[in-house]
Amino acid sequence: MSESVRVVWEDALAAYNFGPSHPLAPVRVVLTMSLARSLGVLDAVTMSGAAPADDSTLELVHSPEYVAAVKRAGTPPLTADMEHGLGTPDDPVFEGMHDASALVAGASVAAARAIWTEGAQHAANIAGGLHHAMPDMASGFCIYNDAAIAIAWLLANGAEKVAYVDVDVHHGDGVQAVFYDDPRVLTISLHESGRYLFPGTGYPDETGGPNAPGTSVNVALPPGARDGGWLRAFDAVVPPLVRAFAPDVLVTQQGCDSHVLDPLAHLALTVDGQAASYAALHQLAHDVTGGRWLALGGGGYELVQVVPRAWTRLLGHLAGTPVDPETETPDDWREEAKRRTGETAPRLMTDGGDPTYVPFDPATADPADPIDAAVTDTRAAVFPFHGLDPRAAS
């Protein structure tokens, strides 16, 4: 078991709620915490709550004008503010929007603080990972960019370098934009190509601003990518770059909408393939950052079949007590899922997926294979900035 693991959670985080018809339903995190608790995963961690981020903390990333706009829009009578992306179908206005969003940001900062000043090795806020929000605009279900705020807080409090790895099926465009010209932050995003999916960005040639060349890394994967191909791409890009960058802290966004059942995207991973990446990130944190790993939630829209199992397995890896894939989900949890959603929950913590893969080797890579082509393009674009040979085997 890891020496010290902090999980930030309180029921009020479920107030980040765009309404009953919105895909980002808070029941997904409620059921995750319930499953993790029922399986005993949370017995191996320290739980804590959080205070909402104050304006000065939000303004580490967001403009004062935007913060004021969020407050106005979510105060009755509710008013859309299209100039700031508030009131769109993706980001509808809801009462108390500022307070709920500030609490998510505060929880991610609390998790960052636990690692940086309070002695925790790992920390998590699965309600976080709202990676699309821009400094002046809401986007993609995200009001405040808690991931970027947590990174900015770490930098403001003495961290010299932070690596951010985003495995959400959607490009982590907001975090990339905030730090695009900041050499202290390496952002790596593995996602379905913007040719097919929101937000339409995240190509290999997005490599960082003039003051930070090579610090923005994008692996744009084809629709239909499965466990083996996705893990091959991950292994070919993430570990060598993180090791070369040598950050003080590893921050990860763990969106699980890369799953084959996710209704909003087109990759084809299983919870078993996703869990293999959790194990790899855990090991990478211990190898590179002395264990300092902050894990955030993110996307995931198959609310019962996928998100609770994926993130419970994530929490298990954080705690150093990985959940046996063949574990049965508890009866009381399945009953709760049925009561809350009307759905029949899965009985096992596995999909029966095969997370094995063939490591990438440029000498045998197939240029006609879209995954190999994506990896080749990314490595060619950024590896030389880090003193790495893109033609070397993984």
N, C-alpha and C positions, 0 to 999 in steps of 0.2 A: 504494500500500500504506500502511496506517496505520503511524504511527511506531513504536509499540511495542504488541505484543499478547502477552498471557500466557495460555496454556492450562494449566490444572492437571489433571494426570492421572497416575495410577500404577495398575498392574494390581490392586493391593489394593482399589481402589474397587469392583471386581466382587464383593467379599465381602459387599456389601449384597444379600442373597439370601434370599428367603423360601421357597425350595424349588422343585422342578422343575415343580409344577403351578400356581404362582402367576403371574398376568399380568405382574408387574413383573420380567421376567427380565433379569439383568445382561448377557446376550449382546447385547442391543440397544446398549449403550454400547460393548462390546468391538468389535462390528462397525462402529459409527460411527467409532471411532478408527482402526480398520484401514482403512476406506474413505478417510477423510481423509488418512491417511498415504500410502496407495497412489496417491491423486490428486495428491499434492504440496502439499495445503493446509497441512499442518503445517510445511512448509519455510519458510513466511512468518511463523511465530510462535516465541515462546520457550516451551519446555516446562519445567514444574517439578512437583515432587511436593508433598506436604503432610504435616503431622503431624496426628494426631487432635486435635480440639478438647478442651481440658481442661475440668474441671468448671466453673471460673469463667466460661469462655467460653460453655458450654452454658447456664449459669444467667443469662446476659444475657436469655434468653427463658424457659427451662424452670425449674420449681421444683426445689430440691434433692431433694425427696421423689420427684419423677418420675424424675430422673436415677438415683437410688438404685434405684428400681423397675426401670428398664431393665437396670441391671447385674445385679440379682438374677434377673430373669426369664431372661436369656440365659446364665446360669452353670449348668452341670449340677449337679443334675438340673433340666432346664428346667421352669419353672412358669409357668402363665398368671397374669396379674394383670388381671382384667376391670375393676377399678376404674380402672385406667390405660389401658384399651384394648389390653392386651397379651395375645395369645393368641386373638384373633378370626380369622375367615376372612380378613379384609383384612390384618390385622397379626399373623400367626402368630409365635410365639416361635422364634428360632433361636439356636444356639450362637454366642457372640461378637457378639451383636446390638449391645451397647453400643459395642464397638470399631469395628465396621463403620459404625455410624451416626455415631459421633463423627468418623470419618475423612471421611465425606461433608461434615459440617459444617466440619471443619477445612479441607477443600479450598475450600469457598466463602469462608471467612474469608481463606485465603491469596490467593484471587483478588481479594477486596476490598482486601486490604493492597497487592497489586501496583498497583492503581489509585491508592490513597490515599497511599501513602508510598514506593513503589518506582519511580515514573515511567512505569508502563504507562498507555496510553490506554484500552485495552479488555482485558477478561479474561473467562475462561469456565471453568465447571465443569459439564460436561454430565451428570455423575453426580448433580448436585444438583437443586434445584427441588422439594424435598419439602414442599410448601406447605400440606398439610392438618394437620400435627401441631400440637396445642394446647399451651399451657404445662404442662398436667398430664395430657395424654392423647395416645396414638397415635391416628391416624385416617387412613383412606384410603391405605394403603401407606406411611405416613410416620411414622417414629419421632422423629427430631429435625428441627425446622423450620430447615434450613440457610439458607433465604432470609431468614427473619426474624432469625436469628442474625447473618448477614452485615450486614444493615441496622443492627441494634443495635450491632454492632462499629464500623461507620462513624460512627454517632452518638456513641459513647463516645470516639472518637478524633478528634473535631473537626468532622465533617460537620454542617452546620446544617440541611440539608433533603435528603431522599432521595425520589425518585419511583420507585415500583414498578409495573411494567406486567406483567400476567399474561395470557398468551394461551392457556393450557391450556383444554381443553374443559370442565374442571370448575372451579367457582368457587374462587378462592384464599382460602378461608375462614380458614385458620390465620394467614396473614400479616395479613389484615384484622383479625382479632380481637386480635392482639398490639398493633397500632398504631391501633386504632379511636378512641382518645381522645388521640392524640399529633399535635399540629399540625405536627410536623416531617416527617411521612411522608405522602405521597400514595399511596394504593393504588388502582390501576385494574385491574379484571378484566373481560375479555370472555370469555363462556362460554355454553354451552348452558343454557337456563333451568332453574332448580332445580325447576320444575314437572315436569320429565322426567328429571332426572339428579342423582346424588349431587353435593354433599352437601345439596341441597334449599334452599340459601340463595343470596344474591347478587342481590337485587332492587334496583331503583333507589332505593327509600326507605331503604336502608342507607347513610347518607350521612356517618357519623362521630359520635363522641360529643360531649357538650356543650362540651368544650374544643377540639374539632377539627371543627367543622361543615364539610361539603363535601369532606373529605379522603378519604372512602371512596366510590369510584365503581364502579358495576356496570352492565354492559351484558348483559342477559339475552336471548340470541338464540334463535330458534325452531329446532327440529330441521329438518335439511335445508338450512340456510344454506350457500350456495356461495361460491366465491372472491369474486365481484363484490359480493355483499351483505355478506359479512363484512368485506371491505376498505373498503366504504362506511361501515360502522359504526365501524371502527377509525379511519378518517381523520376522521370527524365528532366523535370524542370525545378520542382520545389526544393528538394533537399540540397542539390548543389548550389543553388542561388542563396538559400538561407545560410548555409554554411559559409559561403564566400563573403556574404554581407556581415556576418557576425554581430547580430543585434543583441541588445540587452534584454529585450522582451519579445516573445512571439505572441501576436494577437491573431486569432482566427475567427472567421465568420463561417458557421457550420450549416448554412442552408441545406436542407435535405430534399429540395425540390428537383434534384437530379434523379430521383427514384422513378422507376418505370411506371408507377401508378399515378404520378403527379399529374393533375389535370391541366396545368398551365404551361407545361414544357414538354420536351421531346427526347430527353436522354432516357437511359434504360438501366440504371443501376439498381441493385438490391440493397437492403439494409446491411447485408454482409459485406458488400463492396465498400459501402460508406464507412462501416466500422473499421475496415482495414486502413482507411486513411486516418481515422482517429488514432489508431495504434502508431502509425508512422509519425504523426504530428507530435504525439506524446514523447516518442523516442527522440525526435528532433529537438524538442524543447530541452530535454535533459542533456543532449549532446552539445547544444549551442548556447543556450541562455541560462544555464544553471537551473533549469526546471521552470523558469518564469513563463507561464503559459496562461493567457487569458482567452477563453473560448466563449463566443457569443452565438446566439441562435441565428435566425435569418428566415429565408423562405421555406415553404413546405405547406402544401395545400391539400394533401390527402390526410385529413385531420385525425382519423382513427387508425387506419391501416398502417400508416408510415411514421408520422412525426413522433408520436410517443415512444415507439420502439427505437427509432433512430437516435433520438436525443437521450433516452435512458441508457442506451449503449454508449453514447458519448460520455455521459456522466460517470458511467462505470470505468471508462478508460481514464478519465480525469482522476478518479479516486484510486486508481491503481488496482481496482477489483473488477476486471472486465466481466460482463454478463455472459455466461455460457449461452451460445446461440440456441441450443436445444432446450433452454429453459421455457417452461410453460408460463404464459401470462396468468396472473392470479384470477380466480373466479370473481372476487369482489371488484377487481378493476374492470373486468369485462362487463360486469353488471353496471358499474358506474358509466362506462362508455355507452352502453345501450340506453341508460336512463337519460344521459345528457344529449345524445345525438340520434338515437333510434337505430344506430348501426351495430352490426355484429362485429366485435373486435377479433383480431387474430389470436390464435391459441398459442403460437410459438413466437419466440423472439428472433427467429430466423426466417428468411425467405428461401432457404436452401441454395443461396447463391454461391458461386465459386470465385473467391477473390484472388486467385492466382493469376499471374501475368508474366509475360516474357519481357525482361528489361529492354529498354530502347538501346539500339546500337546503330549509329549512323551508317556503319559499313553495310548493314543488312536491311536498313529501313526501306520501305516500299514507297516511292514517291506517288504512286497511284492510290495508296491507302490514305484516306482523309485524316486519320488520327496521326499517322507518321508524318504527313505533310504539315499538320498544325504544329507538332512538336519541333520539326525541323525549322519552320519559319520563326517560331518563338526563340529557339536557341540561337539561331543566326542573328536575330535582332538585338538580343540583350547579353548573351554570354560574354562577348569580348569586352564589354564595359566592366566586367567583374574579374577579368583575367582568366576566364574559362574558355576552353576550346570547344566550340559547338560540335566539332566532329569526333570528340572523344566519347567512348561508351559510357553509359550511366553506371 
